[in-house]
């Protein structure tokens, strides 16, 4: 992949990468670090990408891996400050749904963000998170149930 094409794809998917990293890490600085590391890793390994039309799942997988590395190193919970600045632009005025999604357990939050916000298929999520499709389906189901419960309150 040419450097120019790589740069265009990164600009196109940077907000998606950040949204996923932030959903996994709940911390602005860590999410930024994860995205930066993902871009660096992707650039170094851009020759391994076989088809350019699979760039988004490929870069999201790298981003998820980098976020997991940072999470593993930190093993801490940091309160989210100034969260409104990072809300997806397509949320309702009160951001209720995003707030509820951010309260889910990490494993459920990851699949919910990838499925509903990034519009990935179960198969793509399976590849990004490197878990079986059945695991993705069960996490998605449990995540939806938790969202339903939280929204009924």
SVG drawing of the C-alpha trace seen along z (x, -y; Angstrom):
<svg xmlns="http://www.w3.org/2000/svg" viewBox="-39 -19 47 39">
<polyline fill="none" stroke="black" stroke-width="0.4" points="0.0,0.0 1.3,-3.4 2.0,-5.9 -0.6,-8.4 -3.4,-5.8 -2.4,-4.8 -2.7,-8.4 -6.1,-8.8 -7.5,-5.7 -6.1,-6.8 -7.7,-10.2 -11.0,-8.5 -11.0,-6.0 -9.3,-8.0 -12.5,-8.9 -13.7,-5.2 -10.4,-4.0 -10.6,-6.6 -14.2,-5.7 -13.3,-2.0 -10.1,-2.7 -12.1,-5.1 -14.9,-2.6 -12.3,0.0 -10.1,-2.2 -12.4,-4.9 -9.5,-7.3 -8.7,-10.0 -5.0,-9.9 -4.8,-6.1 -7.2,-6.0 -5.0,-8.5 -2.0,-6.4 -3.7,-3.3 -4.7,-5.0 -1.1,-6.4 0.4,-3.0 -2.1,-1.4 -1.2,-3.8 2.5,-3.2 2.0,0.6 -0.3,0.5 2.2,-1.7 5.1,0.7 3.0,3.7 1.0,2.1 2.6,4.6 0.7,7.4 -2.7,5.9 -3.8,8.0 -6.9,6.0 -7.4,2.3 -11.2,2.8 -10.5,4.6 -8.5,1.7 -11.2,0.8 -11.5,4.2 -7.7,4.5 -7.0,1.1 -9.7,1.7 -8.2,5.0 -4.8,3.4 -6.5,0.6 -8.3,3.2 -5.0,5.0 -3.2,1.8 -6.0,0.8 -5.8,4.3 -2.1,3.9 -2.5,0.5 -5.4,1.9 -3.2,4.8 -0.4,2.5 -2.6,0.1 -5.1,2.4 -6.7,-0.6 -10.0,-2.4 -9.7,-6.1 -12.8,-8.3 -13.8,-9.8 -13.5,-13.5 -14.9,-15.9 -16.7,-13.0 -19.0,-15.2 -16.1,-16.3 -15.8,-12.7 -19.4,-11.8 -20.2,-10.5 -22.0,-13.3 -25.0,-11.1 -26.2,-10.8 -29.3,-12.3 -29.1,-15.6 -28.8,-14.0 -26.4,-11.3 -28.3,-8.8 -27.6,-5.8 -23.8,-6.5 -23.7,-7.0 -25.4,-3.6 -23.1,-1.9 -20.1,-3.3 -21.3,-1.7 -21.4,1.8 -18.6,4.3 -15.7,4.0 -16.4,7.2 -20.0,6.2 -19.1,2.5 -16.6,3.5 -19.1,5.6 -21.9,3.0 -19.6,0.2 -18.4,2.3 -21.8,3.6 -24.0,0.6 -21.7,-2.4 -19.2,-1.0 -21.7,1.2 -19.4,4.3 -20.9,7.7 -20.5,10.5 -17.9,12.1 -15.9,8.8 -16.1,8.3 -14.9,11.8 -11.9,11.1 -11.2,7.7 -11.4,9.0 -10.0,12.4 -12.8,14.4 -15.1,17.0 -18.3,15.7 -20.4,17.5 -18.6,15.5 -19.4,12.3 -23.1,13.3 -23.4,14.1 -21.6,10.9 -23.8,8.9 -26.9,10.6 -25.9,10.0 -24.9,6.4 -28.3,5.7 -30.1,7.2 -28.0,4.9 -28.8,1.9 -32.5,2.8 -32.5,3.1 -30.6,-0.2 -32.9,-2.1 -36.1,-0.8 -35.0,-2.4"/>
</svg>
